[in-house]
Amino acid sequence: MDPFALITITVLAIFLGFEVVSKVSSTLHTPLMSEANAIHGIILLGAIMVAGQADEPVTLTLSIVAVLLATMNVVGGFVVTDRMLVMFSGGRRGSSTKKKPMDAGGGISPGSSPNADAVSLEEAAQ
């Protein structure tokens, strides 16, 4: 393929990727990011395989750069996914939130109403 066709395909892929990703809702972004991390992990393995079989210095240099960039991409993807999961969970990861113990009566303690949590959340919002 000639270089002009390769540049054209690259530019069109960039525009298409931007349009597709910008239209994804925030609730679907975390699963999409996790899947992209898996794909980038496969790309990282491929770059490592190419680096291991490189015969020429140019091929070795380019494959090492590819390994470094793919590693940064995978690690950055996991960092962003972790931040989004923390954002959706409403707190820090690893922090414990105390929940009321459930009893044999369906989870409602004696003397409490089924809407006790909803009332306390409404009061906390005000």
All heavy atoms as an XYZ file, in Angstrom:
900
protein
N       0.843     -1.184      0.000
C       0.000      0.000      0.000
C       0.885      1.244      0.000
O       1.914      1.262      0.655
C      -0.856      0.004      1.261
C      -2.320     -0.146      0.985
S      -3.261      0.074      2.496
C      -4.641     -0.884      2.012
N       0.453      2.245     -0.666
C       1.235      3.470     -0.707
C       1.030      4.276      0.586
O       0.036      4.098      1.288
C       0.882      4.297     -1.942
C      -0.550      4.770     -1.945
O      -1.392      4.093     -1.335
O      -0.834      5.835     -2.528
N       1.969      5.143      0.918
C       1.898      5.889      2.183
C       0.661      6.777      2.299
O       0.126      6.962      3.387
C       3.174      6.735      2.181
C       4.099      6.039      1.265
C       3.237      5.345      0.243
N       0.194      7.339      1.182
C      -0.987      8.199      1.233
C      -2.224      7.411      1.679
O      -3.015      7.908      2.488
C      -1.239      8.841     -0.146
C      -2.408      9.780     -0.135
C      -2.311     11.019      0.483
C      -3.603      9.417     -0.736
C      -3.391     11.886      0.494
C      -4.691     10.273     -0.719
C      -4.584     11.520     -0.108
N      -2.378      6.187      1.201
C      -3.513      5.355      1.609
C      -3.420      4.995      3.092
O      -4.433      4.993      3.807
C      -3.571      4.088      0.762
N      -2.212      4.707      3.564
C      -2.034      4.381      4.979
C      -2.355      5.577      5.878
O      -3.006      5.436      6.921
C      -0.611      3.894      5.232
C      -0.236      2.555      4.596
C       1.241      2.254      4.803
C      -1.091      1.442      5.162
N      -1.930      6.759      5.483
C      -2.234      7.971      6.259
C      -3.737      8.250      6.242
O      -4.326      8.617      7.264
C      -1.420      9.174      5.724
C       0.065      8.967      6.034
C      -1.911     10.482      6.319
C       0.984      9.984      5.413
N      -4.365      8.072      5.085
C      -5.805      8.282      4.982
C      -6.570      7.323      5.896
O      -7.489      7.731      6.615
C      -6.275      8.099      3.515
O      -5.533      8.994      2.675
C      -7.755      8.372      3.378
N      -6.195      6.064      5.892
C      -6.857      5.073      6.753
C      -6.651      5.422      8.227
O      -7.583      5.343      9.035
C      -6.334      3.659      6.436
C      -6.810      3.228      5.050
C      -6.772      2.657      7.504
C      -6.181      1.954      4.549
N      -5.452      5.855      8.586
C      -5.172      6.225      9.976
C      -6.010      7.414     10.410
O      -6.610      7.411     11.501
C      -3.677      6.545     10.152
O      -2.909      5.411      9.743
C      -3.350      6.895     11.587
N      -6.096      8.442      9.581
C      -6.888      9.628      9.921
C      -8.371      9.278     10.030
O      -9.052      9.701     10.973
C      -6.649     10.753      8.881
C      -7.641     11.888      9.052
C      -5.232     11.276      8.991
N      -8.877      8.481      9.119
C     -10.280      8.078      9.196
C     -10.548      7.225     10.437
O     -11.603      7.360     11.078
C     -10.684      7.314      7.930
C     -10.797      8.149      6.658
C     -11.073      7.250      5.457
C     -11.897      9.196      6.797
N      -9.616      6.355     10.803
C      -9.780      5.537     12.008
C      -9.787      6.409     13.262
O     -10.554      6.145     14.200
C      -8.669      4.500     12.092
N      -8.969      7.454     13.290
C      -8.957      8.363     14.433
C     -10.296      9.078     14.562
O     -10.883      9.142     15.657
C      -7.793      9.370     14.313
C      -6.461      8.653     14.521
C      -7.948     10.517     15.309
C      -5.246      9.511     14.194
N     -10.822      9.604     13.466
C     -12.118     10.287     13.518
C     -13.242      9.326     13.900
O     -14.097      9.652     14.721
C     -12.444     10.958     12.170
C     -11.702     12.234     11.949
C     -10.964     12.421     10.794
C     -11.727     13.268     12.883
C     -10.273     13.603     10.578
C     -11.038     14.447     12.678
C     -10.312     14.613     11.522
N     -13.234      8.141     13.338
C     -14.265      7.163     13.658
C     -14.183      6.738     15.124
O     -15.200      6.658     15.819
C     -14.130      5.937     12.753
C     -15.155      4.826     12.975
C     -16.557      5.317     12.619
C     -14.791      3.607     12.166
N     -12.985      6.490     15.624
C     -12.810      6.120     17.025
C     -13.272      7.212     17.966
O     -13.930      6.947     18.977
N     -12.962      8.461     17.635
C     -13.407      9.581     18.467
C     -14.924      9.670     18.501
O     -15.518      9.860     19.563
C     -12.805     10.892     17.953
C     -13.234     12.082     18.744
C     -12.670     12.337     19.985
C     -14.221     12.935     18.264
C     -13.070     13.435     20.728
C     -14.634     14.030     19.003
C     -14.059     14.285     20.238
N     -15.564      9.529     17.362
C     -17.022      9.602     17.303
C     -17.676      8.457     18.068
O     -18.657      8.653     18.772
C     -17.509      9.597     15.848
C     -17.285     10.894     15.128
C     -18.049     12.045     15.761
O     -19.233     11.866     16.103
O     -17.447     13.111     15.915
N     -17.142      7.258     17.951
C     -17.737      6.101     18.635
C     -17.585      6.237     20.142
O     -18.538      6.062     20.898
C     -17.098      4.786     18.124
C     -17.461      3.615     19.011
C     -17.535      4.511     16.697
N     -16.387      6.578     20.606
C     -16.145      6.659     22.047
C     -16.883      7.845     22.666
O     -17.383      7.748     23.789
C     -14.629      6.729     22.335
C     -14.348      7.028     23.786
C     -13.972      5.426     21.934
N     -17.015      8.946     21.960
C     -17.706     10.106     22.535
C     -19.213      9.874     22.666
O     -19.866     10.548     23.453
C     -17.443     11.350     21.692
O     -18.037     11.208     20.411
N     -19.758      8.919     21.942
C     -21.197      8.637     22.026
C     -21.542      7.584     23.087
O     -22.701      7.294     23.309
C     -21.719      8.140     20.667
C     -21.472      9.086     19.517
C     -22.288     10.341     19.628
C     -22.191     11.152     18.378
N     -21.439     12.362     18.478
N     -20.547      7.011     23.759
C     -20.787      5.979     24.764
C     -21.255      6.644     26.058
O     -20.659      7.612     26.524
C     -19.502      5.162     25.019
C     -19.681      4.198     26.175
C     -19.106      4.415     23.769
N     -22.335      6.113     26.645
C     -22.821      6.669     27.905
C     -21.872      6.296     29.034
O     -21.097      5.352     28.940
C     -24.228      6.153     28.204
O     -24.180      4.770     28.484
N     -21.960      7.039     30.133
C     -21.020      6.820     31.237
C     -21.220      5.462     31.901
O     -20.278      4.888     32.427
C     -21.162      7.936     32.276
O     -22.474      7.944     32.797
N     -22.420      4.906     31.854
C     -22.645      3.600     32.479
C     -22.003      2.477     31.676
O     -21.680      1.438     32.222
C     -24.145      3.308     32.632
O     -24.784      3.433     31.368
C     -24.776      4.255     33.620
N     -21.809      2.676     30.391
C     -21.180      1.653     29.561
C     -19.679      1.872     29.404
O     -18.984      1.022     28.862
C     -21.826      1.636     28.172
C     -23.280      1.187     28.121
C     -23.799      1.298     26.701
C     -23.417     -0.232     28.623
N     -19.187      2.994     29.883
C     -17.788      3.317     29.652
C     -16.850      2.389     30.420
O     -15.813      1.989     29.896
C     -17.510      4.771     30.033
C     -16.256      5.299     29.416
N     -15.031      5.091     29.974
C     -16.054      5.996     28.282
C     -14.101      5.647     29.219
N     -14.692      6.206     28.192
N     -17.196      2.010     31.648
C     -16.316      1.142     32.438
C     -16.182     -0.248     31.823
O     -15.062     -0.744     31.678
C     -16.805      1.063     33.894
O     -16.813      2.388     34.433
C     -15.902      0.210     34.734
N     -17.287     -0.915     31.417
C     -17.093     -2.207     30.746
C     -16.339     -2.082     29.424
O     -15.533     -2.948     29.079
C     -18.516     -2.708     30.506
C     -19.375     -1.955     31.437
C     -18.693     -0.649     31.675
N     -16.563     -1.003     28.695
C     -15.847     -0.781     27.442
C     -14.353     -0.598     27.716
O     -13.509     -1.128     26.997
C     -16.408      0.443     26.723
C     -15.778      0.822     25.394
C     -16.067     -0.255     24.358
C     -16.305      2.163     24.929
N     -14.040      0.105     28.786
C     -12.646      0.326     29.146
C     -11.976     -0.985     29.552
O     -10.817     -1.234     29.203
C     -12.588      1.330     30.302
C     -11.282      1.939     30.528
S     -10.932      3.076     29.179
C      -9.326      3.576     29.681
N     -12.700     -1.832     30.272
C     -12.139     -3.117     30.678
C     -11.845     -3.997     29.467
O     -10.818     -4.673     29.408
C     -13.101     -3.838     31.619
O     -13.280     -3.102     32.785
N     -12.741     -3.975     28.501
C     -12.519     -4.764     27.285
C     -11.343     -4.209     26.490
O     -10.539     -4.962     25.943
C     -13.778     -4.778     26.429
C     -13.694     -5.727     25.275
C     -15.015     -5.869     24.557
O     -16.067     -5.777     25.186
O     -14.966     -6.087     23.334
N     -11.225     -2.894     26.442
C     -10.096     -2.280     25.743
C      -8.781     -2.646     26.429
O      -7.768     -2.858     25.763
C     -10.271     -0.764     25.692
N      -8.795     -2.742     27.772
C      -7.580     -3.159     28.484
C      -7.176     -4.573     28.093
O      -5.993     -4.869     27.961
C      -7.792     -3.080     29.995
C      -7.772     -1.663     30.491
O      -7.266     -0.771     29.835
N      -8.345     -1.458     31.653
N      -8.150     -5.458     27.935
C      -7.835     -6.829     27.525
C      -7.218     -6.851     26.123
O      -6.239     -7.563     25.876
C      -9.095     -7.684     27.571
N      -7.769     -6.061     25.216
C      -7.229     -5.992     23.856
C      -5.814     -5.422     23.877
O      -4.916     -5.915     23.198
C      -8.155     -5.166     22.945
C      -9.482     -5.902     22.754
C      -7.498     -4.870     21.609
C     -10.547     -5.082     22.091
N      -5.581     -4.396     24.704
C      -4.249     -3.805     24.775
C      -3.251     -4.764     25.415
O      -2.056     -4.723     25.107
C      -4.294     -2.483     25.538
C      -5.052     -1.428     24.818
N      -5.754     -0.449     25.456
C      -5.257     -1.214     23.498
C      -6.336      0.334     24.569
N      -6.049     -0.123     23.368
N      -3.728     -5.634     26.302
C      -2.858     -6.666     26.851
C      -2.387     -7.629     25.781
O      -1.226     -8.059     25.764
N      -3.276     -7.975     24.854
C      -2.900     -8.846     23.734
C      -1.903     -8.137     22.820
O      -0.931     -8.739     22.345
C      -4.159     -9.290     22.963
C      -5.029    -10.172     23.849
C      -3.781    -10.027     21.681
C      -6.413    -10.440     23.305
N      -2.111     -6.841     22.604
C      -1.166     -6.060     21.798
C       0.200     -6.032     22.476
O       1.242     -6.147     21.816
C      -1.708     -4.632     21.570
C      -2.941     -4.687     20.671
C      -0.635     -3.717     20.994
C      -3.687     -3.386     20.573
N       0.213     -5.909     23.803
C       1.469     -5.918     24.543
C       2.198     -7.246     24.369
O       3.415     -7.271     24.145
C       1.207     -5.641     26.024
C       2.401     -5.704     26.969
C       3.468     -4.697     26.565
C       1.950     -5.469     28.392
N       1.466     -8.353     24.437
C       2.096     -9.658     24.222
C       2.676     -9.768     22.813
O       3.773    -10.313     22.621
C       1.090    -10.779     24.463
C       0.672    -10.997     25.913
C      -0.392    -12.082     25.993
C       1.869    -11.365     26.761
N       1.961     -9.271     21.824
C       2.465     -9.289     20.455
C       3.731     -8.458     20.302
O       4.683     -8.876     19.626
N       3.759     -7.294     20.962
C       4.953     -6.446     20.889
C       6.147     -7.120     21.562
O       7.276     -7.026     21.081
C       4.671     -5.090     21.539
N       5.889     -7.833     22.653
C       6.974     -8.557     23.329
C       7.498     -9.681     22.432
O       8.713     -9.911     22.340
C       6.499     -9.107     24.693
C       6.272     -7.945     25.664
C       7.496    -10.098     25.264
C       5.595     -8.349     26.958
N       6.594    -10.380     21.740
C       7.019    -11.449     20.834
C       7.858    -10.902     19.685
O       8.869    -11.504     19.294
C       5.797    -12.208     20.306
C       5.126    -13.061     21.360
S       3.618    -13.841     20.797
C       4.191    -14.817     19.432
N       7.452     -9.768     19.137
C       8.218     -9.161     18.044
C       9.583     -8.717     18.552
O      10.601     -8.901     17.871
C       7.437     -7.972     17.428
C       8.311     -7.162     16.490
C       6.208     -8.465     16.700
N       9.636     -8.145     19.762
C      10.921     -7.705     20.322
C      11.856     -8.887     20.551
O      13.069     -8.772     20.371
C      10.699     -6.944     21.628
N      11.282    -10.032     20.936
C      12.109    -11.205     21.178
C      12.688    -11.808     19.922
O      13.711    -12.493     19.968
N      12.050    -11.592     18.786
C      12.521    -12.177     17.535
C      13.163    -11.162     16.602
O      13.412    -11.466     15.435
C      11.353    -12.865     16.824
C      10.778    -14.022     17.616
C       9.594    -14.652     16.909
O       9.181    -14.216     15.843
N       9.037    -15.688     17.522
N      13.429     -9.957     17.100
C      13.990     -8.902     16.258
C      15.435     -9.213     15.898
O      16.236     -9.605     16.751
C      13.898     -7.560     16.976
N      15.752     -9.071     14.605
C      17.106     -9.327     14.117
C      17.872     -8.034     13.862
O      19.083     -7.984     14.043
C      17.061    -10.140     12.823
C      16.500    -11.539     13.045
O      16.620    -12.043     14.179
O      15.945    -12.113     12.092
N      17.169     -7.011     13.434
C      17.812     -5.755     13.078
C      17.647     -4.745     14.215
O      16.670     -4.784     14.953
C      17.187     -5.193     11.799
C      17.325     -6.115     10.608
C      16.587     -5.587      9.396
O      16.085     -4.447      9.452
O      16.521     -6.309      8.395
N      18.583     -3.811     14.341
C      18.497     -2.802     15.411
C      17.252     -1.909     15.293
O      16.681     -1.526     16.306
C      19.771     -1.972     15.261
C      20.696     -2.804     14.457
C      19.862     -3.724     13.631
N      16.854     -1.592     14.069
C      15.670     -0.746     13.883
C      14.414     -1.483     14.370
O      13.578     -0.905     15.067
C      15.528     -0.332     12.398
C      14.241      0.433     12.175
C      16.716      0.487     11.962
N      14.299     -2.745     14.028
C      13.151     -3.542     14.454
C      13.138     -3.684     15.971
O      12.085     -3.565     16.608
C      13.192     -4.934     13.804
O      13.339     -4.799     12.392
C      11.930     -5.713     14.111
N      14.292     -3.908     16.558
C      14.390     -4.033     18.013
C      14.000     -2.726     18.703
O      13.245     -2.727     19.677
C      15.797     -4.453     18.420
C      16.033     -4.655     19.917
C      15.147     -5.776     20.443
C      17.490     -4.942     20.190
N      14.489     -1.611     18.177
C      14.177     -0.307     18.767
C      12.683     -0.017     18.684
O      12.065      0.392     19.677
C      14.968      0.808     18.056
O      16.365      0.507     18.128
C      14.706      2.152     18.687
N      12.104     -0.228     17.502
C      10.671      0.035     17.345
C       9.826     -0.894     18.208
O       8.811     -0.483     18.773
C      10.276     -0.083     15.874
C      10.764      1.034     14.956
C      10.374      0.742     13.504
C      10.186      2.368     15.396
N      10.242     -2.149     18.344
C       9.455     -3.080     19.155
C       9.578     -2.756     20.637
O       8.606     -2.908     21.385
C       9.865     -4.516     18.865
O      11.230     -4.712     19.160
N      10.735     -2.285     21.083
C      10.870     -1.871     22.490
C      10.022     -0.640     22.760
O       9.377     -0.534     23.820
C      12.357     -1.642     22.843
C      13.083     -2.986     22.886
C      12.506     -0.904     24.164
C      14.581     -2.880     23.089
N       9.985      0.295     21.822
C       9.108      1.463     21.972
C       7.645      1.017     22.013
O       6.854      1.518     22.824
C       9.353      2.476     20.825
C       8.282      3.553     20.793
C      10.725      3.112     20.965
N       7.296      0.044     21.181
C       5.924     -0.480     21.180
C       5.592     -1.147     22.512
O       4.481     -0.994     23.036
C       5.732     -1.465     20.031
N       6.539     -1.880     23.085
C       6.314     -2.513     24.393
C       6.106     -1.449     25.461
O       5.193     -1.551     26.291
C       7.494     -3.446     24.758
C       7.424     -3.872     26.211
C       7.511     -4.667     23.862
N       6.924     -0.408     25.455
C       6.780      0.663     26.444
C       5.439      1.380     26.308
O       4.751      1.629     27.302
C       7.934      1.658     26.321
C       9.309      1.150     26.744
C      10.384      2.198     26.444
C       9.310      0.803     28.220
N       5.056      1.712     25.084
C       3.782      2.409     24.872
C       2.589      1.522     25.229
O       1.618      1.993     25.841
C       3.680      2.892     23.422
C       4.632      4.015     23.030
C       4.516      4.315     21.542
C       4.357      5.262     23.848
N       2.653      0.258     24.863
C       1.553     -0.656     25.197
C       1.448     -0.854     26.700
O       0.347     -0.936     27.251
C       1.755     -1.997     24.490
N       2.586     -0.918     27.389
C       2.569     -1.056     28.848
C       1.945      0.174     29.499
O       1.106      0.056     30.406
C       3.998     -1.264     29.388
O       4.557     -2.419     28.762
C       4.003     -1.438     30.884
N       2.328      1.356     29.033
C       1.728      2.585     29.568
C       0.231      2.613     29.302
O      -0.550      3.048     30.154
C       2.401      3.813     28.956
C       3.793      4.026     29.451
S       4.653      5.526     28.908
C       3.774      6.138     27.527
N      -0.189      2.136     28.146
C      -1.596      2.123     27.791
C      -2.387      1.183     28.695
O      -3.465      1.518     29.176
C      -1.753      1.725     26.324
C      -3.072      2.152     25.753
O      -3.885      2.747     26.434
N      -3.284      1.846     24.490
N      -1.858     -0.004     28.951
C      -2.554     -0.975     29.802
C      -2.641     -0.460     31.238
O      -3.703     -0.489     31.856
C      -1.854     -2.354     29.741
C      -2.388     -3.289     30.809
C      -2.043     -2.977     28.372
N      -1.521      0.032     31.772
C      -1.516      0.527     33.152
C      -2.440      1.740     33.280
O      -3.229      1.835     34.229
C      -0.074      0.869     33.590
C      -0.061      1.593     34.922
C       0.753     -0.400     33.673
N      -2.380      2.645     32.339
C      -3.271      3.805     32.370
C      -4.736      3.415     32.273
O      -5.591      4.004     32.929
N      -5.031      2.408     31.470
C      -6.411      1.938     31.361
C      -6.924      1.367     32.668
O      -8.066      1.610     33.066
N      -6.068      0.614     33.366
C      -6.491      0.072     34.655
C      -6.660      1.174     35.691
O      -7.558      1.118     36.529
C      -5.503     -0.979     35.152
C      -5.700     -2.315     34.497
C      -4.687     -2.886     33.753
C      -6.897     -3.003     34.620
C      -4.860     -4.116     33.141
C      -7.082     -4.228     34.012
C      -6.064     -4.787     33.273
N      -5.819      2.199     35.653
C      -5.951      3.318     36.590
C      -7.265      4.051     36.348
O      -7.999      4.364     37.288
C      -4.742      4.272     36.472
C      -4.983      5.571     37.217
C      -3.486      3.597     36.986
N      -7.579      4.320     35.097
C      -8.830      5.010     34.772
C     -10.031      4.154     35.153
O     -11.015      4.651     35.715
C      -8.859      5.389     33.272
C     -10.237      5.857     32.848
C      -7.833      6.453     32.980
N      -9.980      2.850     34.869
C     -11.081      1.959     35.234
C     -11.269      1.937     36.741
O     -12.407      1.996     37.228
C     -10.814      0.532     34.717
O     -10.671      0.582     33.294
C     -11.946     -0.404     35.069
N     -10.191      1.882     37.498
C     -10.299      1.883     38.957
C     -10.909      3.184     39.453
O     -11.772      3.176     40.338
C      -8.926      1.661     39.582
C      -9.005      1.494     41.081
O      -9.777      0.616     41.529
O      -8.311      2.231     41.802
N     -10.505      4.311     38.892
C     -11.086      5.601     39.286
C     -12.579      5.651     38.994
O     -13.352      6.172     39.786
C     -10.395      6.740     38.559
C      -9.072      7.112     39.111
C      -8.513      8.260     38.324
N      -7.662      9.063     39.150
C      -7.089     10.163     38.742
N      -7.294     10.592     37.510
N      -6.317     10.847     39.533
N     -12.975      5.124     37.839
C     -14.393      5.147     37.489
C     -15.194      4.233     38.411
O     -16.312      4.557     38.800
C     -14.588      4.772     36.025
C     -14.066      5.828     35.086
S     -14.447      5.472     33.394
C     -16.173      5.851     33.386
N     -14.642      3.083     38.765
C     -15.337      2.189     39.691
C     -15.498      2.838     41.060
O     -16.536      2.692     41.699
C     -14.601      0.859     39.807
C     -14.689     -0.037     38.567
C     -13.789     -1.248     38.741
C     -16.122     -0.466     38.304
N     -14.477      3.564     41.516
C     -14.584      4.283     42.784
C     -15.654      5.362     42.670
O     -16.455      5.560     43.586
C     -13.209      4.881     43.183
C     -13.356      5.866     44.323
C     -12.258      3.780     43.556
N     -15.692      6.052     41.528
C     -16.677      7.099     41.336
C     -18.094      6.526     41.349
O     -18.995      7.082     41.978
C     -16.431      7.808     39.994
C     -17.399      8.933     39.710
S     -17.072      9.731     38.133
C     -17.504      8.443     36.986
N     -18.303      5.380     40.702
C     -19.634      4.792     40.669
C     -20.022      4.173     42.005
O     -21.184      4.122     42.350
C     -19.739      3.729     39.569
C     -19.829      4.310     38.190
C     -19.076      3.788     37.158
C     -20.649      5.373     37.915
C     -19.153      4.316     35.891
C     -20.733      5.920     36.657
C     -19.987      5.386     35.640
N     -19.050      3.684     42.780
C     -19.382      3.075     44.064
C     -19.645      4.130     45.121
O     -20.220      3.830     46.152
C     -18.269      2.126     44.517
O     -17.108      2.863     44.837
N     -19.216      5.343     44.903
C     -19.513      6.428     45.821
C     -18.539      6.549     46.971
O     -18.775      7.280     47.900
N     -17.460      5.848     46.969
C     -16.489      5.936     48.058
C     -15.149      5.428     47.619
O     -14.942      5.067     46.472
N     -14.245      5.404     48.571
C     -12.918      4.891     48.283
C     -12.931      3.381     48.302
O     -13.646      2.769     49.074
C     -11.916      5.386     49.322
C     -11.736      6.869     49.338
C     -11.086      7.438     48.120
N      -9.850      6.756     47.793
C      -9.297      6.805     46.598
N      -9.871      7.475     45.632
N      -8.179      6.167     46.350
N     -12.110      2.773     47.467
C     -11.989      1.316     47.481
C     -11.329      0.891     48.767
O     -10.398      1.510     49.232
C     -11.159      0.843     46.309
C     -11.948      0.784     45.064
C     -11.296     -0.186     44.164
N     -12.363     -0.747     43.353
C     -12.185     -1.657     42.471
N     -11.010     -2.157     42.297
N     -13.172     -2.101     41.765
N     -11.828     -0.203     49.316
C     -11.247     -0.720     50.539
C     -11.866     -0.137     51.787
O     -11.608     -0.594     52.880
N     -12.657      0.931     51.661
C     -13.298      1.482     52.845
C     -14.513      0.640     53.178
O     -15.255      0.199     52.315
C     -13.719      2.934     52.600
O     -14.713      2.992     51.607
N     -14.682      0.415     54.445
C     -15.788     -0.444     54.861
C     -16.978      0.420     55.239
O     -16.847      1.416     55.931
C     -15.377     -1.318     56.041
O     -15.056     -0.499     57.143
N     -18.118      0.051     54.754
C     -19.355      0.706     55.134
C     -20.136     -0.267     55.984
O     -20.315     -1.419     55.610
C     -20.175      1.112     53.895
O     -20.424     -0.060     53.125
C     -19.421      2.118     53.053
N     -20.566      0.194     57.133
C     -21.277     -0.697     58.037
C     -22.700     -0.872     57.556
O     -23.399      0.088     57.284
C     -21.271     -0.140     59.451
C     -19.935     -0.252     60.112
C     -20.091     -0.079     61.592
C     -18.810     -0.473     62.267
N     -18.967     -0.546     63.692
N     -23.107     -2.101     57.456
C     -24.474     -2.424     57.081
C     -25.154     -3.037     58.279
O     -24.522     -3.657     59.124
C     -24.494     -3.391     55.903
C     -23.942     -2.789     54.644
C     -24.084     -3.737     53.502
C     -23.562     -3.074     52.237
N     -23.689     -3.924     51.092
N     -26.461     -2.859     58.347
C     -27.203     -3.444     59.444
C     -27.250     -4.954     59.286
O     -27.445     -5.453     58.182
C     -28.633     -2.892     59.450
C     -28.691     -1.412     59.744
C     -30.121     -0.953     59.759
C     -30.192      0.530     60.011
N     -31.555      1.018     59.955
N     -27.061     -5.678     60.372
C     -27.144     -7.134     60.259
C     -28.567     -7.569     59.967
O     -29.519     -7.002     60.480
C     -26.676     -7.625     61.634
C     -26.875     -6.468     62.550
C     -26.748     -5.230     61.722
N     -28.698     -8.556     59.114
C     -30.016     -9.063     58.757
C     -30.394    -10.162     59.727
O     -29.571    -10.966     60.125
C     -30.011     -9.585     57.325
C     -29.773     -8.502     56.298
S     -29.831     -9.117     54.628
C     -31.544     -9.517     54.471
N     -31.643    -10.172     60.126
C     -32.106    -11.235     60.998
C     -32.955    -12.209     60.193
O     -33.108    -12.080     58.992
C     -32.889    -10.670     62.186
C     -34.123     -9.885     61.752
O     -34.328     -9.747     60.527
O     -34.877     -9.426     62.613
N     -33.491    -13.176     60.835
C     -34.268    -14.208     60.151
C     -35.596    -13.690     59.641
O     -36.268    -14.347     58.852
C     -34.496    -15.395     61.086
N     -36.000    -12.509     60.040
C     -37.310    -11.979     59.650
C     -37.276    -11.175     58.374
O     -38.021    -10.220     58.224
N     -36.415    -11.501     57.469
C     -36.408    -10.821     56.175
C     -35.563     -9.570     56.159
O     -35.672     -8.754     55.265
N     -34.738     -9.358     57.157
C     -33.835     -8.225     57.138
C     -34.351     -7.005     57.846
O     -33.685     -5.995     57.908
N     -35.560     -7.042     58.428
C     -36.118     -5.897     59.131
C     -36.001     -6.177     60.618
O     -36.531     -7.155     61.124
C     -37.590     -5.656     58.734
C     -37.667     -5.396     57.238
C     -38.157     -4.493     59.524
C     -39.070     -5.313     56.729
N     -35.261     -5.335     61.315
C     -35.091     -5.520     62.745
C     -36.379     -5.153     63.462
O     -37.152     -4.318     62.986
C     -33.956     -4.634     63.253
O     -32.776     -4.943     62.574
N     -36.634     -5.746     64.620
C     -37.839     -5.406     65.373
C     -37.834     -3.940     65.761
O     -36.823     -3.401     66.187
C     -37.759     -6.300     66.620
C     -36.765     -7.351     66.292
C     -35.873     -6.811     65.252
N     -38.948     -3.287     65.574
C     -39.080     -1.885     65.944
C     -38.646     -0.929     64.855
O     -38.668      0.277     65.053
N     -38.211     -1.420     63.704
C     -37.815     -0.524     62.628
C     -38.782     -0.673     61.471
O     -39.460     -1.673     61.327
C     -36.392     -0.824     62.151
O     -36.354     -2.083     61.536
N     -38.839      0.354     60.658
C     -39.741      0.309     59.513
C     -38.968     -0.111     58.280
O     -37.758      0.066     58.207
C     -40.381      1.688     59.294
O     -39.403      2.588     58.830
N     -39.647     -0.662     57.274
C     -38.941     -1.051     56.045
C     -38.307      0.128     55.331
O     -37.385     -0.025     54.566
C     -40.024     -1.700     55.178
C     -41.179     -1.943     56.065
C     -41.040     -1.049     57.243
N     -38.800      1.341     55.564
C     -38.291      2.531     54.874
C     -37.307      3.309     55.733
O     -37.057      4.466     55.488
C     -39.437      3.441     54.448
C     -40.325      2.780     53.415
O     -39.851      1.978     52.631
N     -41.603      3.091     53.441
N     -36.739      2.693     56.766
C     -35.833      3.405     57.668
C     -34.601      3.906     56.935
O     -34.141      5.018     57.163
C     -35.437      2.511     58.832
N     -34.062      3.109     56.046
C     -32.878      3.545     55.299
C     -33.206      4.695     54.366
O     -32.423      5.617     54.209
C     -32.290      2.383     54.491
C     -31.635      1.351     55.395
O     -31.228      1.728     56.513
O     -31.522      0.193     54.961
N     -34.356      4.647     53.703
C     -34.751      5.706     52.781
C     -34.932      7.032     53.522
O     -34.545      8.078     53.031
C     -36.031      5.330     52.044
N     -35.506      6.979     54.723
C     -35.695      8.202     55.502
C     -34.348      8.780     55.905
O     -34.113      9.972     55.771
C     -36.574      7.915     56.752
C     -36.606      9.126     57.677
C     -37.973      7.531     56.332
N     -33.430      7.923     56.339
C     -32.130      8.427     56.749
C     -31.362      8.987     55.547
O     -30.638      9.961     55.691
C     -31.317      7.344     57.452
O     -31.033      6.301     56.542
N     -31.521      8.412     54.370
C     -30.871      8.956     53.173
C     -31.469     10.285     52.785
O     -30.768     11.200     52.373
C     -30.982      7.977     52.017
C     -30.131      6.703     52.129
C     -30.431      5.778     50.971
C     -28.665      7.043     52.171
N     -32.786     10.421     52.927
C     -33.421     11.690     52.606
C     -32.963     12.777     53.585
O     -32.714     13.911     53.196
C     -34.940     11.554     52.651
C     -35.503     10.746     51.504
C     -37.005     10.489     51.646
O     -37.599     10.986     52.629
O     -37.558      9.797     50.780
N     -32.864     12.412     54.866
C     -32.403     13.378     55.844
C     -30.948     13.752     55.599
O     -30.569     14.901     55.770
C     -32.554     12.813     57.265
C     -33.997     12.665     57.690
C     -34.120     11.958     59.036
O     -33.096     11.545     59.610
O     -35.263     11.821     59.492
N     -30.157     12.789     55.173
C     -28.746     13.082     54.897
C     -28.588     13.979     53.680
O     -27.642     14.761     53.614
C     -27.989     11.773     54.667
N     -29.511     13.903     52.745
C     -29.419     14.727     51.543
C     -29.751     16.180     51.842
O     -29.325     17.080     51.136
C     -30.361     14.196     50.465
N     -30.515     16.431     52.893
C     -30.891     17.809     53.224
C     -29.891     18.453     54.062
O     -29.003     18.867     54.251
C     -32.209     17.833     53.991
C     -33.348     17.367     53.135
C     -34.641     17.286     53.940
O     -34.659     17.500     55.139
N     -35.721     16.981     53.263
